[in-house]
Amino acid sequence: MYRSDKSINIAAVIEHLGPSQKSFYLIKEFNRALNYQEICVSAFFEKSTVPVVPTMFSCKNVSFISGYHHNAISTTLGEADILLKSSNNSRKFLYLWDLEWLYTPKKYSDVCKILLDDRLSILARSESHANLIENFCNKKVIGVIDNWNLNQIIDILE
């Protein structure tokens, strides 16, 4: 696991922490960060819900994102749009958990406007997702993360 003399701050920007596979893995991995003094994790949510499992980290409404100036990871196009519109100095990432344009009609230009923004680095959930993303918008994915794996996130952020 992560061992360094400098700290690393990671925040997830997520629709909700309620019952879903995405929320479960996020909370599970972020709770693991308690074991490491140099890792600070938090979450910013859009909708207030009862978390799928207890959280052991800071959870705030997304309206507070403007005061956050570290690594911020969104998981949907809508969340990425919120992150890009925030007036903070965070490193912005889009961890595409699902390829939402494949099952929900989206305007190609609207999707590409977000995906191709230079301030946003794209992460994929699997190699097949990475290939589909690159074919869709011609932007290289910077890494693949399996189910919010904290070790993989830290490796990419460093």
N, C-alpha and C positions, 0 to 999 in steps of 0.2 A: 504494500500500500504506500501511499504518498508519505515521503519523509523529506522534509526540507526545513531550513531555518526561516523561510518566508511563508506567510499565510496566503491562502487562496480562498476567494469568496465566490460562491456560485449561487445564483437564484434561478428558479424555474418560474416562468410566466405561463400560467395554466388556467383553463376555463374554470375548473373546479377540482376539488380533492375528493369528491364523492366516489361512490362505487364505480370503478372502471379498472381495466387492466393497467392502463397508463398511470393512473393515480396510485394504484397499489405498488407498482414497481418504483415509482418516484419516491414515495414515502419510505418504502423499505430501504432503498439505497441512501436516501438523505439521512435517515435515522442512523445508518451505519457511520456517518461522519462524526457522530458523537465520540467515537473512539479515538479521534485524531484532533489534537488541539489546533493544528495549523489549518484545518478545513472548517470554513464557516458556510453553512447552507441556509437558504430561506426560500419561500415560495410567495408569489404574488398571484392571487386568484381573481377571476372576474365575478364568479357567482359563489356566494357563501353557502357551503353545505357541510354536513357532518363528514369528516374524513373517513375513508374506507377503513383505515387502521389509524391508531393514535399517532400524532406527529410529535416529534421531539425537536422541532426547529421552528423558527419564526415563520408565521404565515400572516400575510397582510393583503388587504385589498389592492388591486392593481392601480388604484388611484395614487398610491404612494411610490410608484416606480420612478417618478421623476427625481426622487432623492437617492436613488441607488446608482452607484458609479463603479460597478465591478462586472463580472461575467454574468450575462442574463441569457437564459435559454428558453425560447418559446417553442411550442409544439404544433401550432396550426398557423395557417395563413393569417387569420384574424388576429391571433396573439402577436404574430410577427409584425403586423401592421401597427398594432398598439405600441409595440416596442420601438419601431422605427419612428413613430410620431412623438415619442417621449423626448423630453428635452434633458436627457442625462448623458453622461459620458461613459456609458457602459459598453463593453464589448458585446455585440449582439449576435446571437446564434439562433438558427431555426433548426430544431431537431424534428424532422418530419416523421412523426410517429405513424401517420397514415397518409397516403397520397390522395387527399380529399377531392381533388379534381377528377379522379377516376370514378367516383360514385356520387358526387354532387355536381350538378352543372355549374361551371365557373367560366367567366370570360377569360380567354387565353391572355389577353393583354393585361388584365387585372392581376392574374396569377404571376405572370412574368415580371410585372412592375415590382412586386415584392421579392420574388426569387432572385432577380438580377440586381437588386440594390447592392451597391458596393459596401455598405456598412454592415451587411448581413452575411455571415458565414453559415453554410448549410451542412448539417449533419444528417446522416441517414440511419435507419434502424437495421438495415441489412444490405448486403452487397447487391441483391436484386433491386431494392429500393434505390440504391445509389445509381445503378445503371439507368433505371427509369427516369430519375430526376435529371441526370445529365443528358439523356436523349430528349427530354421534354423541353428544357430551357437552355441547354448548352452551357451550363455552369457546373464546374467541378465541385463535388462534395468533398469537404475537408477531412471527413472521418466517418466511421461506422461505429455506432454505439448500440450494444445489445441491452434492451430493457433497462435503460437509465443506469447502466453499470458505472459506478462512481470511479473506479480505476481507469476505465477507458475515457471518461470525461476529463479527468485530470491529465491524462497523457496528452490529450488533444489540446487542452488549454495551455499547457506548458509549451 
